Amino acid sequence: MGPRWTRLFFNNFFNLSAEFKPGMGQKGFVPMLALITFTAVLLSLNYANVPKGAVLSDANVTFSHTNLILFGGIYIITVAAFTYHLGRRGEYADVLYVMTVSLLAMWALNSKTQPIWLQEELSNLIGRLGLHLNPSPEVVLYLYFYTILLLATSTFYIAPRHSRELGFLIFGMTFSMPLFREFMNSTELVGIAAFSITLALSSSFFSYSGPLRAGLEGVLLAISTVIVFSVRPIAVLIPVALILTFPRKKRNFLYLALAPVGFLMVQKNGLWLRPKFVPVSLEDAIIQLLLPTLLFTYLLIGKSKAIETGLRNTRGPTPFLLFLTAVYAIGFVYDRTIFPYLLLLISSVSARIIYQVRTLEKGTTGARAGVY
């Protein structure tokens, strides 16, 4: 990012900060928090921090006008649909989502990427399924960028449904970390995206849905969990977390019936996705986990009474995320390559606790019921 852009965002930030007053409330605080995160992400998504690879313009990819228009149409329709839906969930969720997509576009245009690894892994997986298909580099590239879009989008749906704008905080605390982006330059991207989608779908498991939608959510959640399992077998504990932290409903039973079947199919047919090894030094991991961990620690210490009140006899998304965070933190001691999953969990649970604390302090009903 050039000096002119840096000055622009810092000037806007200081102007907004000057207008912020103690009695301003959420309407002033959320844009200021968003601009802080946005500036931090922009500063970190520069040319030097992007994972190394082949320059896109120099890659051996032949672009078809038809495929490019088709992909562009699908991409725009996806963004428009989620922007419209998020516009009904939270005061600034749609605006921050568009900002997120803009950041992804800047990253794509400035990055060095040629996901040959994804093409090779997809070809191997298709071969193991007995199919005779060979995805072209162009199609693989489109799948790569679309997967990143789904990953970023899902962070907004991990956030509480009445405050989806907090998804931008999750996005900022994860995508701003160079080590997190390094993992996205391997097949691990599939696992991280599926994991984020799993967390987003599980957040809707507490709310009421009609039979058709509930069944669809159960099937999609089972599929996403199985995909995570094919990359990281530790995902076998996700159904266990759901059993312990969610109320018993038919939708949950459908998921709990389908997920183990998927695990067995992956195991029996060897449908594992083997991401390339990304070295993770303990020092780098700790430094890059520091920001969300400090936020999480501050909330636990400074807002302990509100959290205790909100979580007392509570079942639902936040206890589910807390349980998984504890599991992955223990797993991180033995395998530091699950870093991106732990980072996503800590960021997600922090965002949800922020909403819970804010709701309780306002005296709003719902936080104690677990729907947050």
C-alpha positions in Angstrom: 0.0 0.0 0.0 1.4 3.4 -1.0 2.0 6.4 1.2 -0.9 8.3 -0.3 -3.4 5.5 0.8 -1.7 5.3 4.3 -2.2 9.1 4.8 -5.8 8.9 3.6 -6.8 6.3 6.0 -4.9 7.7 9.0 -6.4 11.2 8.3 -9.9 9.7 8.2 -9.3 7.8 11.4 -8.1 10.9 13.3 -11.0 12.9 12.0 -13.5 10.3 13.2 -11.7 10.0 16.5 -12.0 13.7 17.0 -15.7 13.5 16.6 -16.1 10.6 19.0 -17.4 11.5 22.4 -18.1 9.4 25.5 -21.9 9.6 25.0 -21.8 8.8 21.4 -22.7 5.1 21.9 -22.6 2.3 19.4 -23.2 4.5 16.3 -19.9 6.2 16.8 -18.0 3.3 18.3 -18.6 0.7 15.6 -17.4 2.8 12.6 -14.3 3.8 14.6 -13.5 0.2 15.6 -14.1 -0.8 12.0 -11.8 1.8 10.6 -9.0 0.8 13.1 -9.3 -2.8 12.0 -9.6 -1.8 8.3 -6.4 0.3 8.5 -4.6 -2.5 10.3 -5.5 -5.0 7.6 -4.6 -2.6 4.8 -1.2 -2.0 6.3 -0.5 -5.7 6.7 -1.8 -6.8 3.3 1.1 -5.2 1.5 3.3 -6.7 -1.2 5.9 -7.9 1.2 3.6 -9.8 3.5 1.8 -11.8 0.8 2.8 -15.5 0.6 5.4 -16.1 -2.1 4.5 -17.8 -5.3 4.3 -17.1 -9.0 3.0 -13.7 -10.1 -0.5 -14.1 -11.4 0.1 -12.3 -14.6 3.1 -14.6 -15.3 1.3 -17.8 -14.4 0.5 -20.5 -17.0 -3.2 -19.7 -17.0 -5.2 -19.1 -20.2 -8.3 -17.1 -19.4 -11.4 -17.8 -21.4 -13.7 -14.8 -21.8 -16.8 -17.0 -21.3 -15.4 -18.5 -18.1 -14.3 -15.1 -16.8 -17.7 -13.6 -17.4 -19.4 -16.7 -15.8 -17.1 -16.5 -12.7 -17.5 -12.8 -12.4 -21.3 -13.1 -12.6 -21.3 -15.8 -9.9 -18.9 -13.8 -7.7 -21.0 -10.6 -8.0 -24.3 -12.4 -7.4 -22.8 -14.0 -4.3 -21.6 -10.7 -2.9 -24.9 -8.9 -3.8 -26.9 -11.7 -2.1 -24.9 -11.6 1.1 -24.7 -7.8 1.2 -28.5 -7.7 1.0 -29.0 -10.3 3.7 -26.4 -8.7 6.0 -28.1 -5.3 5.5 -31.0 -6.7 7.6 -28.6 -7.9 10.3 -26.8 -5.2 12.2 -26.3 -1.5 11.6 -23.2 -1.6 9.5 -22.9 -5.2 8.5 -23.5 -4.7 4.8 -21.1 -1.8 4.5 -18.4 -3.6 6.4 -19.0 -6.7 4.2 -18.5 -4.7 1.0 -15.3 -3.2 2.6 -14.2 -6.8 3.3 -14.8 -7.8 -0.4 -12.9 -4.7 -1.5 -9.9 -5.8 0.7 -10.0 -9.3 -0.9 -10.0 -7.7 -4.3 -7.0 -5.6 -3.5 -5.2 -8.6 -2.1 -6.0 -10.7 -5.2 -4.7 -7.9 -7.5 -1.5 -7.3 -5.5 -0.7 -10.9 -4.5 1.5 -13.5 -6.0 -0.5 -16.6 -6.4 -0.7 -19.7 -8.6 -2.5 -22.4 -6.7 -0.9 -25.4 -8.5 -1.0 -27.2 -5.2 -4.8 -27.1 -5.3 -4.9 -28.4 -8.9 -2.7 -31.3 -8.0 -4.7 -32.2 -4.8 -8.0 -31.9 -6.7 -6.7 -34.2 -9.5 -5.6 -36.7 -6.9 -8.9 -36.6 -5.1 -10.9 -36.9 -8.3 -8.7 -39.9 -9.3 -9.4 -41.6 -5.9 -13.1 -41.2 -6.5 -12.7 -43.0 -9.8 -13.6 -40.0 -12.0 -11.7 -39.0 -15.1 -11.7 -35.2 -14.8 -8.8 -32.9 -15.0 -9.5 -29.3 -13.7 -7.8 -26.6 -15.7 -5.6 -24.0 -14.0 -8.1 -21.4 -14.8 -11.0 -23.2 -13.0 -8.7 -23.9 -10.1 -7.8 -20.3 -9.8 -11.5 -19.3 -9.8 -12.2 -21.9 -7.1 -9.3 -20.6 -5.0 -10.6 -17.0 -5.0 -14.2 -18.1 -4.5 -13.2 -20.3 -1.5 -11.5 -17.2 0.0 -14.7 -15.2 -0.5 -16.7 -17.9 1.3 -14.2 -17.9 4.2 -14.4 -14.2 4.6 -18.2 -14.2 4.3 -18.6 -16.9 6.9 -16.9 -14.8 9.5 -19.9 -12.4 9.4 -22.2 -15.3 10.2 -20.1 -16.6 13.1 -20.9 -13.2 14.7 -24.2 -12.9 16.6 -27.1 -12.6 14.2 -28.3 -9.3 15.7 -24.8 -7.8 15.4 -23.3 -9.2 12.2 -21.0 -6.2 11.9 -18.7 -7.9 14.5 -17.8 -10.3 11.8 -15.5 -7.6 10.4 -13.6 -7.8 13.7 -13.2 -11.6 13.3 -12.1 -11.0 9.7 -9.6 -8.3 10.7 -8.0 -10.4 13.5 -7.5 -13.4 11.3 -6.7 -12.1 7.8 -4.3 -9.5 9.2 -1.9 -12.2 10.4 0.8 -13.2 7.9 1.0 -16.7 9.2 -2.8 -17.2 8.7 -2.5 -16.1 5.1 0.5 -18.4 4.6 -1.7 -21.3 5.4 -4.2 -20.1 2.8 -1.5 -20.8 0.2 -2.0 -24.5 0.6 -4.8 -27.1 0.6 -5.2 -26.0 4.2 -7.4 -23.2 2.8 -10.1 -25.8 2.1 -10.0 -26.9 5.7 -10.0 -23.4 7.2 -12.9 -22.3 4.9 -14.9 -25.4 5.8 -14.2 -24.9 9.5 -15.3 -21.3 9.4 -18.5 -22.3 7.5 -19.1 -25.0 10.1 -18.8 -22.4 12.9 -21.2 -20.1 11.0 -23.8 -22.9 10.4 -23.6 -24.1 14.0 -24.5 -20.6 15.2 -27.9 -21.0 13.6 -28.5 -24.3 15.3 -29.9 -22.5 18.4 -32.5 -20.5 16.6 -35.8 -21.8 15.3 -36.1 -22.9 11.7 -38.7 -24.5 9.6 -38.4 -28.3 8.9 -37.0 -27.8 5.3 -34.5 -25.2 6.3 -33.5 -27.1 9.4 -32.9 -30.3 7.4 -30.8 -28.3 4.8 -28.7 -26.7 7.6 -28.1 -30.2 9.2 -26.9 -31.6 5.9 -24.7 -28.6 5.0 -23.2 -28.7 8.5 -22.4 -32.4 8.2 -20.7 -31.9 4.8 -18.6 -28.9 6.0 -17.6 -30.9 9.1 -16.5 -33.9 7.0 -14.5 -31.6 4.8 -12.7 -30.2 7.8 -12.1 -33.8 9.0 -10.5 -34.7 5.7 -7.9 -32.0 6.3 -7.7 -32.1 10.1 -8.9 -35.3 11.9 -9.2 -33.3 15.1 -12.5 -32.1 13.7 -14.0 -35.5 14.9 -14.5 -33.6 18.2 -16.9 -31.0 16.6 -20.0 -33.3 16.9 -18.9 -34.0 20.5 -18.9 -30.2 21.2 -22.3 -29.8 19.7 -23.8 -32.6 21.8 -22.4 -31.0 25.0 -23.4 -27.4 24.3 -26.6 -27.4 22.2 -30.1 -28.5 23.1 -31.4 -31.7 21.6 -33.4 -31.1 18.4 -34.3 -33.2 15.4 -31.9 -31.1 13.3 -29.1 -31.9 15.6 -29.8 -35.6 15.5 -29.7 -35.5 11.7 -26.3 -33.8 11.8 -25.0 -36.3 14.4 -26.2 -39.2 12.2 -24.7 -37.9 9.0 -21.3 -36.6 10.3 -20.0 -40.0 11.5 -21.0 -41.6 8.3 -19.0 -39.0 6.4 -16.0 -39.6 8.7 -16.1 -43.4 8.0 -16.3 -42.7 4.2 -13.2 -40.5 4.3 -11.4 -43.1 6.4 -12.4 -46.1 4.3 -11.8 -44.6 0.9 -8.7 -42.6 1.8 -10.3 -39.3 0.8 -7.8 -37.2 2.8 -6.6 -33.8 1.7 -3.0 -33.5 2.5 -1.9 -29.8 2.8 1.7 -28.9 2.3 3.7 -28.5 5.5 3.8 -24.9 6.7 6.5 -24.4 9.4 5.2 -22.7 12.4 7.7 -21.4 15.0 6.4 -21.1 18.5 7.6 -17.4 18.7 5.7 -16.4 15.5 2.5 -18.3 16.6 2.5 -16.7 20.0 3.1 -13.1 18.6 0.3 -13.5 16.0 -2.1 -15.0 18.6 -1.4 -12.1 20.9 -4.0 -9.6 19.7 -7.1 -11.9 19.9 -5.7 -13.5 23.1 -5.3 -10.2 24.8 -8.8 -9.2 23.8 -10.1 -12.5 25.1 -8.2 -12.2 28.3 -9.4 -8.7 28.9 -13.0 -9.8 28.5 -12.5 -12.7 30.8 -10.9 -10.5 33.5 -12.6 -7.2 33.1 -16.1 -8.5 32.3 -16.0 -11.7 34.3 -19.3 -11.0 36.1 -21.2 -10.2 33.0 -19.8 -13.3 31.2 -20.6 -15.5 34.2 -24.2 -14.2 34.3 -24.6 -14.7 30.6 -23.2 -18.2 30.4 -24.9 -19.5 33.6 -27.2 -22.4 32.5 -26.6 -21.4 28.9 -26.4 -23.6 25.8 -25.7 -22.5 22.3 -23.1 -21.0 20.0 -20.8 -19.2 22.6 -20.4 -22.3 24.9 -19.8 -24.3 21.7 -17.0 -22.0 20.6 -15.5 -21.9 24.1 -15.4 -25.7 24.2 -13.7 -25.9 20.8 -11.3 -23.1 21.7 -10.2 -25.2 24.8 -9.9 -28.3 22.7 -7.8 -26.6 19.9 -5.7 -24.8 22.5 -4.7 -28.2 24.0 -4.1 -29.6 20.5 -2.0 -26.6 19.6 0.5 -27.6 22.3 1.1 -30.9 20.4 0.6 -29.6 16.8 1.3 -26.0 16.1 0.1 -26.3 12.5 -3.5 -26.0 13.8 -2.7 -22.3 14.4 -5.2 -20.9 11.9 -8.1 -22.8 13.4 -7.2 -21.7 16.9 -6.8 -18.1 15.8 -10.2 -18.2 14.1 -11.8 -19.7 17.3 -10.3 -17.1 19.7 -11.3 -14.2 17.4 -14.8 -15.6 17.1 -15.5 -16.3 20.7 -14.1 -12.8 21.6 -16.5 -11.2 19.2 -19.5 -13.1 20.6 -18.5 -12.3 24.2 -18.3 -8.6 23.2 -21.9 -8.8 22.1 -23.0 -10.7 25.1 -21.4 -8.2 27.5 -22.8 -5.2 25.6 -26.3 -6.8 25.6 -26.2 -7.6 29.4 -25.0 -4.1 30.2 -27.9 -2.7 28.2 -30.3 -5.0 30.1 -31.5 -6.6 26.9 -33.1 -10.0 27.2 -31.7 -12.7 25.0 -28.1 -12.8 26.2 -29.0 -15.0 29.1 -31.0 -17.2 26.8 -27.9 -18.0 24.8 -29.0 -16.5 21.5 -26.1 -14.1 21.0 
